Amino acid sequence: MEKRKALPDINAKSFSKKIKVHFENILPSDVKTVHIFLPIQSKSEIDTWPIIHGLWAKSIRVVVPVMDPKTDTISSYQLTKETQLTENEWKVPEPIQSISINENSIDVIVIPLLAFDKNGYRVGYGKGYYDKFLASLDSSAIKAGLSFFPPVDKITDLDPHDIPLDLCITPERIYEF
């Protein structure tokens, strides 16, 4: 996280734009629904808004996570241009009122991460929300991470429930696993 926060804003914006271009290049033509995280400003996350606007322009349904801290689970809610957002206790933007979307309709899920390795495993923020959520998805859903940085060699503290990514997009390239 410190490495991300140390990036000058100009680099973060440029890197986010490059990631958007790569994302558009890997997006299958038959995709109807993309689940994507909304960036946490205070954690200097990748700006996913350009990707979201590109999806809307292609009439692809965009859904975002809403976190339930009592059960450590994620639910999916539709995001439109009219959706109003509020920040939850972790400063994650979430829809105030929106339509709940069934996980089985998700074609691609875009996942936040702090780091990833050459085998597709990721380090998140440690609560396990996404690992539980990924386990509930149809196995055909594409699991894509976004990172400003290349992979580390190997993440050694894996848990049995950790689910690897199918690919991770960086400003420089797309890693497939």
C-alpha positions in Angstrom: 0.0 0.0 0.0 2.9 2.3 0.8 4.3 1.8 -2.7 0.9 2.8 -4.2 0.6 5.8 -2.0 4.1 6.9 -3.1 3.1 7.1 -6.8 2.7 10.7 -8.0 -0.9 11.4 -9.0 0.2 12.0 -12.6 1.6 8.4 -12.8 -1.4 6.9 -11.1 -3.7 8.5 -13.6 -1.6 7.5 -16.5 -1.3 3.9 -15.2 -5.0 3.7 -14.7 -5.6 4.8 -18.3 -3.2 2.1 -19.6 -5.0 -0.5 -17.4 -8.3 0.5 -18.9 -7.0 0.0 -22.5 -5.7 -3.5 -21.6 -9.0 -4.3 -19.9 -10.9 -3.4 -23.0 -8.6 -5.6 -25.1 -9.3 -8.7 -22.9 -13.0 -8.1 -22.6 -14.9 -10.9 -24.4 -17.5 -9.6 -27.0 -20.4 -11.5 -25.4 -20.0 -10.0 -21.9 -23.2 -8.7 -20.4 -22.4 -8.0 -16.7 -19.1 -6.9 -15.1 -18.7 -6.7 -11.3 -16.1 -4.1 -10.5 -14.8 -2.4 -7.4 -15.1 1.3 -6.8 -11.8 2.9 -5.8 -11.0 3.9 -2.3 -9.3 7.3 -2.7 -7.5 7.2 0.7 -5.8 3.9 -0.4 -4.6 5.2 -3.7 -6.4 2.4 -5.6 -6.6 2.2 -9.3 -9.2 4.5 -10.7 -11.8 2.2 -12.1 -14.2 5.0 -13.2 -12.7 5.1 -16.8 -13.4 1.4 -17.1 -16.9 1.8 -15.8 -17.7 4.6 -18.3 -16.3 2.4 -21.1 -18.6 -0.4 -20.0 -21.6 1.9 -19.9 -20.8 3.1 -23.4 -20.9 -0.5 -24.6 -24.3 -1.1 -22.8 -22.6 -3.6 -20.5 -24.3 -3.8 -17.1 -22.0 -2.7 -14.3 -22.4 -4.1 -10.7 -20.5 -3.1 -7.6 -19.9 -4.7 -4.3 -21.8 -3.9 -1.1 -20.1 -5.3 2.0 -21.8 -6.8 5.0 -19.5 -6.5 8.0 -21.6 -8.8 10.1 -21.2 -11.8 7.8 -18.0 -10.7 5.9 -19.8 -11.2 2.6 -20.3 -9.2 -0.5 -23.6 -8.6 -2.4 -23.8 -7.2 -5.9 -25.8 -4.1 -6.8 -26.3 -2.4 -10.2 -24.4 0.8 -10.8 -25.9 3.3 -13.2 -25.1 6.9 -14.0 -27.9 8.0 -11.7 -26.8 5.8 -8.7 -26.0 7.8 -5.6 -23.1 6.6 -3.5 -22.1 6.7 0.1 -18.9 5.5 1.8 -19.1 2.6 4.2 -17.0 2.3 7.4 -13.8 1.4 5.4 -14.4 4.4 3.0 -15.5 2.0 0.2 -18.1 3.8 -2.0 -21.4 1.8 -2.2 -24.8 2.5 -3.8 -27.4 4.0 -1.5 -30.3 2.4 -3.3 -29.9 0.0 -6.1 -31.1 -3.2 -7.7 -29.6 -6.4 -6.3 -28.0 -8.6 -9.0 -27.7 -12.4 -8.8 -24.1 -13.5 -8.8 -24.7 -16.1 -11.5 -25.2 -13.3 -14.0 -21.6 -12.0 -13.6 -19.4 -12.6 -16.6 -16.3 -10.8 -15.4 -15.3 -9.7 -11.9 -12.6 -7.1 -11.4 -11.0 -7.5 -8.0 -8.9 -5.1 -5.9 -5.6 -6.2 -4.5 -2.4 -5.0 -2.8 -0.1 -7.5 -4.6 -0.3 -10.6 -6.7 2.1 -13.4 -7.6 3.1 -15.3 -10.7 0.6 -18.0 -9.9 -2.4 -15.7 -9.8 -2.8 -15.5 -6.1 -3.5 -12.1 -4.5 -3.2 -10.3 -1.3 -6.2 -8.2 -0.4 -7.0 -6.3 2.7 -7.3 -9.4 4.9 -11.0 -9.9 5.7 -11.6 -12.6 3.1 -14.6 -10.9 1.5 -13.6 -11.5 -2.1 -12.5 -15.1 -1.5 -15.9 -16.0 -0.1 -17.5 -14.1 -3.0 -15.4 -15.8 -5.7 -16.4 -19.2 -4.3 -20.0 -18.3 -4.9 -19.6 -17.3 -8.5 -20.1 -19.5 -11.6 -16.8 -21.1 -12.5 -17.0 -19.5 -16.0 -16.8 -16.0 -14.6 -13.4 -14.4 -15.4 -11.5 -13.2 -12.3 -9.4 -10.2 -13.2 -7.1 -8.3 -10.8 -5.8 -4.8 -11.4 -2.4 -3.7 -10.2 0.0 -0.7 -10.7 2.9 -3.1 -10.2 4.2 -6.4 -11.6 3.8 -9.7 -9.6 6.0 -10.9 -6.8 7.5 -14.3 -7.3 5.3 -16.2 -4.8 2.8 -15.4 -2.0 3.7 -17.9 0.7 0.9 -17.4 3.3 -2.0 -18.8 1.3 -5.1 -20.2 2.9 -7.0 -23.2 1.6 -9.9 -21.0 0.6 -7.8 -18.6 -1.5 -8.9 -18.6 -5.1 -6.4 -17.5 -7.8 -7.1 -14.9 -10.5 -7.5 -15.8 -14.1 -5.6 -12.7 -15.1 -4.1 -9.5 -13.7 -3.8 -6.3 -15.6 -0.9 -3.9 -15.0 0.0 -0.7 -17.0 2.7 -2.7 -18.8 1.0 -6.0 -19.6 -1.7 -8.6 -19.0 -0.7 -11.6 -16.9 -2.7 -14.8 -17.5 -2.8 -17.7 -15.1 
